[in-house]
Amino acid sequence: MPMEHKPITTQDEYDKVAARIEQLKDGDAGSEEAEELKLLTKLIIAYESKRQQPEE
């Protein structure tokens, strides 16, 4: 069952998305699951990028 997709703002949300990625990683290319995997990967990258930026 697909998760709700929104920007990741907490470590708990990050952990849930990472777990969902693990569930999806062996899906068939071009499937709905593969599309969800792409989106979740982008959300993870955005979260990690934001965490690494120095606070102003």
Residue pairs with C-beta under 8 A, 6 or more apart in sequence:
2 32
2 36
3 16
3 17
3 20
3 36
3 40
5 36
5 39
5 40
5 43
7 43
7 46
7 47
8 14
8 17
8 43
8 44
8 46
8 47
9 47
14 44
14 47
17 40
17 43
17 44
18 44
20 36
20 40
21 37
21 40
21 41
21 44
24 33
24 34
24 36
24 37
24 40
25 37
27 33
27 34
27 37
28 34
